[in-house]
Amino acid sequence: MELFDVYPLYPIEPVKALGSKLWDKNGTEYLDLYGGHAVISIGHSHPTYVERVTTQLQKIGFYSNAVENSLQKELALKMGQISGYYDYSLFLCSTGAEANENALKLASFHTGRKKIIAVENAFHGRTSGAVAATHNPKIIAPFNADHEVEFVPMNDLDALELAFDDEVAGFIVEGIQGVAGLYTPSNKFLKKAQSLCEEHKAIFILDEVQSGSGRTGKFFAHQHANIRPDIVTLAKGMGNGFPVACVFISPKIEPWHGMLGTTFGGNHLACTAALAVLEVISKEELMKNAKDLGEYAMQQLSEIDQVKEVRGKGLMIGAEFNFPIADLRKKLLFEHKIFTGSAANKNTLRLLPSLAVTKAELDQFFEALKLELNK
């Protein structure tokens, strides 16, 4: 049997990692400024993370949600403390797509409606409901999607207001659009959405799957806008590589047994990984590091002539060049041994490093970037 060939692969096989560094099977060292789509939040193989996960594995790694698991309660408490969402409830699952699928279900359950408003060029995952709310012509909406979805342009207040009526179950938006190219909803757009959701008794959903866990300098990207959605979804950097995700749920949404379900969500290892991440983010002040080094990186990029626009916040950065960047990324990877990312906009280079990345590591990237651009 062979693997189902849906991913183009670089001929590089990492076998060891530490901090922002990777080593392939030949012993070649790489600088990782992409972190597997913003998954590596506290750095590869962080000693606190490794110790907590390996210790837990020697006790129990998994049992079903049919029994009590005090690690889930500890994680809910710590999540409330670090995020400020003390009075919300936490539903644990395994992936960002699963989190968004459950968020859409909750909106429908709570309102009794099926219409969803989403933003153009959104990407919310690959489950049935998440794909239906994803604006991408290359992904065919599934025939069994439960939701009627209307898309509105990012930051278009008039289009947003026209889309709302009393049939809307919810509005979903990314804290920062990752796949699309680091486009950020404006504070006015987010506040307008919150107001319209309140007016029409709809559920306001913030997809922070990629932009959460402190990546933007605050725990959630939407907190820069001083808003408070009804539901927030989180994954990727939450587990630093371990599959774990969650949904923050407003107290106005009442749970009932059987309302949501998951097999692996909130297992012992997943909770331990997430708790280790929160501990390191807090103790090492990684949100401050994300803010400070994000500002430094964006300033450096803005001074490069070939960069048309710099977008994002903290260490979630997109640099749009005045040419397609595929060849540039290959040169950075194969000649300078630096991993970076791209976006649906083929001119945009994405940087999603560990929140513990150093200025020296960023300078290594800028030196290589300028060398290639000046050839």
Buried (B, 14 or more C-beta within 10 A) or exposed (E): EEEEEEEEEEEBEBEEBEBBBBBBEEEEEBBBBBBBBBBBBBBBBBEBBEEBBEEBEEEEEEEEBEEEBEBBEBBBEBBBEBBEBEEBBBBBBBBBBBBBBBBBBBBBBBBEBBBBBBBBBBBBBBBBBBBBBBBBEEEEBBEEBBBBBBBBEBBBBEBBBEBBEEEBBBBBBBBBBBBBBBBBBEBEBBBBBBBBBEEBEBBBBBBBBBBBBBBBBBBBBBBBBEBBBBBBBBBBBBBBBBBBBBBBBBEEBEEEEEBBEBEBBBBBBBBBBBBBBBBBBBEBEBBEBBBBBBEBBBEBBEEBEBBEBBBBBBBBBBBBBEEEBEEBBEBBBEEBBBBBBBBBBEBBBBBBBBBBBBEEBBEBBBEBBBEBBEE
